[in-house]
Amino acid sequence: MNIRHRIVPANGIRLHIAESGPADGPCIILCHGFPESWYSWRHQLKALGDAGYHVVAPDMRGFGRSSHPLEVSAFTQPKLVGDLVGLLAELPHRTAVIAGHDWGAPVAWNAALFRPDLFPAVIGLSVPYYGARTTFTYDHTIPPSQSMRREVGPDGFHYQLYFSQIGRAEADIEKDVRGWLAGFFHTLSADAPPEEVRLAELRNGDRLEDAFARPKARPAWMTDADLDHYTAEFERTGFASALNYYRAADLTWHEMAPWRGAHIKVPAAFIAGEGDVVVVANPDIVKNFPNEVPDLRGNLLIPNCGHWTQQERPDETNRFMLGFLKDVTADGRTGR
């Protein structure tokens, strides 16, 4: 299956998209997270495209060859959903199934929440829907940054607060992009021995990379060539725009007030690794989120899988996604 690339206008910016499959097949749009790109969906582009779906994987704004706004305010959830609405308008489809992993997951969930007429089915990977909130904080009645600082205390470390330090976080990462990416991907995967991950030891002012478990060899799911691809992209663009997903959390909290507590009404599915840090750190949310997604038609936790669901375990992910797609597109109305 050949992967096609092009640039399209959407929501006032330029989006680079990777496509596979027939243009007249049911459409699914795949939204990646941090620190990734369309490339994180390379296995799904092939498998879903070969199955007859029109698969569209954009570089989300701030990543890859798409536009890179530097204003934090350009990265709130309504604006990110607006990018997908604009993207769909450039495609030969009235609707699309929407899927998202990591930061792409809240964008996908919110696309289904805001515009169920355009996105009548949704798949979340790694990050479950959480009542129109995009950060897992104990006190969602106050902005996330305040809640996170309250959770860890004045001297504690929270990775999202670290990423929110404009200038400091990207400077740390960009000293050794390849080494940082290798450590980050490995640390959040099922390959990292838990005892080698030292996140609990970090204090306010430390670097996130000080907690990384370092791989002794490249795993099969992340080859040297794969890591080279990510490295080249971020060495070219830097991390400032990509980190704005974290930095916009408080602004998103304000803009999402009208939808707080709203449920996802469209058919939905969720897949994650049993060892995903999001799953392990938020068991109550993972257990209870089906109550907020009444038409949840699939809810799979993959054993021996970490955070990079569709990359670590592509075969299981592809089967799960294809089963859901077959269900929701069977009547020929969804994704057309």
Residue pairs with C-beta under 8 A, 6 or more apart in sequence:
1 20
1 21
1 45
1 46
1 49
1 50
2 20
3 18
3 19
3 20
3 42
3 45
3 46
3 49
4 18
4 19
4 20
5 16
5 17
5 18
5 19
6 16
6 17
6 19
7 14
7 15
7 16
7 17
7 65
8 14
8 15
8 17
8 87
8 90
9 15
9 86
9 90
10 83
10 84
10 85
10 86
10 87
10 89
10 90
11 79
11 82
11 83
11 85
11 86
12 86
13 61
13 66
13 67
13 69
13 83
14 66
14 67
15 58
15 59
15 61
15 66
15 67
15 83
15 86
15 87
16 38
16 58
16 59
16 64
16 65
16 66
17 38
17 56
17 57
17 58
17 59
17 87
18 38
18 39
18 41
18 45
18 56
18 57
18 58
19 45
19 54
19 55
19 56
19 57
20 45
20 46
20 48
20 49
20 54
20 55
21 48
21 49
21 50
21 51
21 52
21 53
21 54
21 55
22 52
22 54
23 54
23 92
24 54
24 92
25 52
25 53
25 54
25 335
26 52
26 53
26 54
26 97
26 325
26 329
26 334
26 335
26 336
27 53
27 54
27 55
27 56
27 88
27 91
27 93
27 95
27 96
27 97
27 335
27 336
28 48
28 53
28 54
28 55
28 56
28 96
28 97
28 98
28 99
28 321
28 325
28 335
29 56
29 57
29 58
29 84
29 87
29 88
29 96
29 97
29 98
29 99
29 119
30 38
30 41
30 44
30 45
30 55
30 56
30 57
30 58
30 99
30 100
30 104
31 58
31 60
31 84
31 98
31 99
31 100
31 101
31 104
31 105
31 107
31 108
32 38
32 40
32 41
32 57
32 59
32 60
32 63
32 100
32 101
32 102
32 103
32 104
33 40
33 100
33 101
33 102
33 103
33 104
33 105
33 126
34 102
34 103
34 242
34 243
34 245
34 246
35 181
35 184
35 230
35 234
35 239
35 242
36 63
36 101
36 102
36 230
37 59
37 63
37 64
37 229
37 230
37 233
38 45
38 57
38 58
38 59
38 64
39 226
39 229
39 230
39 233
40 101
40 308
40 310
40 311
41 55
41 57
41 310
43 310
43 311
43 314
43 317
43 318
44 55
44 57
44 310
44 314
44 317
44 318
44 321
45 55
45 57
47 314
47 318
47 322
48 55
48 318
48 321
48 322
48 325
49 55
51 322
51 325
53 325
53 335
54 91
54 93
54 335
56 87
56 91
56 96
58 66
58 83
58 84
58 87
59 65
59 66
60 66
60 80
60 83
60 103
60 104
60 107
61 67
61 68
61 69
61 74
61 75
61 79
61 80
61 83
61 241
62 68
62 69
62 75
62 241
62 242
62 244
62 245
63 233
63 237
63 241
63 242
64 233
64 237
68 237
68 240
68 241
69 75
69 241
69 244
70 240
70 241
70 244
71 244
72 166
72 244
72 247
72 248
72 251
73 248
73 251
74 244
74 248
75 241
75 244
75 245
75 247
75 248
76 248
76 251
76 252
76 255
77 106
77 107
77 110
77 134
77 252
77 255
77 256
78 110
78 114
78 252
78 255
78 256
80 107
80 110
81 107
81 110
81 111
81 114
81 115
84 98
84 107
84 111
84 119
85 111
85 115
85 118
88 95
88 96
88 118
88 119
93 335
93 336
94 118
94 336
95 117
95 118
95 119
95 120
95 333
95 334
95 335
95 336
96 118
96 119
96 335
97 119
97 120
97 121
97 122
97 123
97 325
97 328
97 329
97 334
97 335
98 108
98 111
98 112
98 119
98 121
98 122
98 123
99 108
99 122
99 123
99 124
99 125
99 321
100 106
100 107
100 108
100 109
100 122
100 123
100 124
100 125
100 127
101 125
101 126
101 127
101 309
101 310
102 125
102 126
102 127
102 307
103 127
103 245
104 125
105 124
105 125
105 126
105 127
105 128
106 127
106 134
108 119
108 122
108 123
108 124
109 122
109 124
109 129
109 264
110 132
110 134
110 256
110 259
111 118
111 119
111 122
112 119
112 120
112 121
112 122
112 264
112 266
112 268
113 132
113 259
113 262
113 264
114 259
116 265
116 266
119 266
120 266
120 267
120 328
120 333
120 334
121 266
121 267
121 268
121 324
121 328
121 329
121 334
121 335
122 264
122 266
122 267
122 268
122 269
123 268
123 269
123 270
123 271
123 321
123 324
124 268
124 269
124 270
124 271
125 270
125 271
125 272
125 309
125 310
125 317
126 272
126 273
126 276
126 278
126 279
126 307
126 309
127 272
127 278
128 270
128 272
128 278
128 285
128 286
128 289
129 264
129 268
129 270
129 289
129 292
129 293
130 136
130 285
130 289
130 292
131 140
131 260
131 261
131 262
131 292
132 256
132 259
132 260
132 261
132 262
133 140
133 253
133 256
133 260
134 249
134 252
134 256
135 144
135 147
135 148
135 160
135 249
135 253
136 278
136 281
136 282
136 285
137 144
137 147
137 148
137 151
138 147
138 150
138 151
139 146
139 147
139 150
140 147
140 260
142 150
143 249
143 250
143 253
143 254
144 160
144 249
144 250
144 253
145 161
145 164
145 249
145 250
148 158
148 160
148 161
149 158
149 161
151 158
152 158
152 161
152 204
154 204
155 203
155 204
156 203
156 204
157 199
157 202
157 203
157 204
157 206
159 199
159 208
160 246
160 249
162 169
162 207
162 208
163 169
163 208
163 243
163 246
163 247
164 243
164 246
164 247
164 249
166 240
166 243
166 247
169 208
169 239
169 243
170 238
170 239
170 240
170 243
172 180
172 207
172 208
172 209
173 180
173 209
173 239
174 234
174 238
174 239
177 231
177 234
177 235
178 227
178 228
178 231
180 209
181 227
181 230
181 231
181 234
182 214
182 215
182 218
182 227
183 209
183 212
183 213
183 214
183 215
184 208
184 209
184 212
185 222
185 227
185 308
186 192
186 212
186 213
186 214
186 215
186 219
186 222
187 197
187 211
187 212
187 213
188 276
188 277
188 306
188 307
188 308
189 219
189 221
189 222
189 306
189 307
189 308
189 312
190 273
190 275
190 304
190 305
190 306
190 312
191 215
191 219
191 306
192 213
192 215
192 306
193 213
196 213
196 214
197 211
197 212
197 213
198 210
198 211
199 211
201 211
202 208
202 210
202 211
218 224
218 227
221 308
221 311
221 312
221 313
221 314
222 308
222 311
226 311
234 242
263 292
263 293
263 294
264 292
264 293
264 294
264 295
265 294
265 295
266 295
267 295
267 297
267 324
267 327
267 328
268 293
268 295
268 296
268 297
269 296
269 297
269 298
269 299
269 300
269 320
269 321
269 324
270 289
270 293
270 296
270 298
270 299
270 300
271 298
271 299
271 300
271 301
271 302
271 309
271 316
271 317
271 320
271 321
272 278
272 279
272 286
272 300
272 301
272 302
272 305
272 309
273 279
273 301
273 302
273 304
273 305
273 306
273 307
273 308
273 309
273 312
273 313
274 301
274 302
274 303
274 304
274 305
275 304
275 305
275 306
276 305
276 306
276 307
276 309
277 306
277 307
278 286
278 307
279 286
279 301
290 296
290 299
297 324
297 327
297 328
298 320
298 323
298 324
300 316
300 320
302 309
302 313
302 316
302 317
305 312
305 313
305 316
306 312
309 317
310 317
325 335
328 334
328 335
329 335
329 336
